[in-house]
Amino acid sequence: MCGRYVMASPASDLVALFEIDETGADLPEPSWNIPPTSSVPIVVEPQPRDDAPPTRRLEAARWGLVPAWADDVSVGARAFNARSETAASKPMFRDAVRERRALVPADGWFEWQKHDDAKTPHYIHGEQPISFAGLYAWWKRPDGAWLLSTSILTTASAGELSAIHERMPVVVSPEMRDAWLDPTEDGEAALEAVVAEAADAVAGLSVHVVGSRVGNVREQGVELIAPLNPA
């Protein structure tokens, strides 16, 4: 986890919910089945220059972090998740933990529960969009263009989710979002804080089994998140 999620709410909803000041160009279309390396919306609050006030932005980013020192964009394919236990010390993620923290909006995410040789997909969601703790980086392409990329932090699963999969994304509660985004906050302390309350942040989420179609990254549509056997 997290290897597939849903972000189908319109950008206008995200602007209101996350108190966005500016919206970037080329935001991705709604998707009910987002795999790594896709373009996804993220919320960032870069360090302001001089005495300018902070500006919270909604931007499009490639899911799979590509650090500034990378030789090739392909390194991001294996960096779509970052383990919260080691992110602050790993060269791939440590600079982003310090000063480039993001929120990754999501309507919910999918997880597969293993039963012998079978895997059953579940959909985990709230009543409105939630936010994953994310990291971001800028990478300069060979043609001189800049690529914004992101990774989702994970932690040990809690509560009902621990019976489905051993890992879950770090969900950031609304009360913690400002501190997590603030680049002047100590990054390691901010990480410890969101991980410490991650179990509470997922406690009110709903879980239900969905159909196997979601396993195919080419599948799309709201029916992917419908309960397999509705009551």
Sequence and secondary structure as in RCSB ss.txt:
>XXXX:A:sequence
MCGRYVMASPASDLVALFEIDETGADLPEPSWNIPPTSSVPIVVEPQPRDDAPPTRRLEAARWGLVPAWADDVSV
GARAFNARSETAASKPMFRDAVRERRALVPADGWFEWQKHDDAKTPHYIHGEQPISFAGLYAWWKRPDGAWLLST
SILTTASAGELSAIHERMPVVVSPEMRDAWLDPTEDGEAALEAVVAEAADAVAGLSVHVVGSRVGNVREQGVELI
APLNPA
>XXXX:A:secstr
  S EEE S HHHHHHHTT SEE SS    EEEE TTSEEEEEE    STT     EEEEEEES   TT SSGGG
GGG SEEETTTTTTSTTTHHHHHH EEEEEEEEEEEEEEETTEEEEEEEEEEEEEEEEEEEEEEE TTS EEEEE
EEEEEE  GGGGGT SEEE B  GGGHHHHH TTS HHHHHHHHHHTHHHHHTT EEEE  GGGGSTT  SGGGG
S SS  
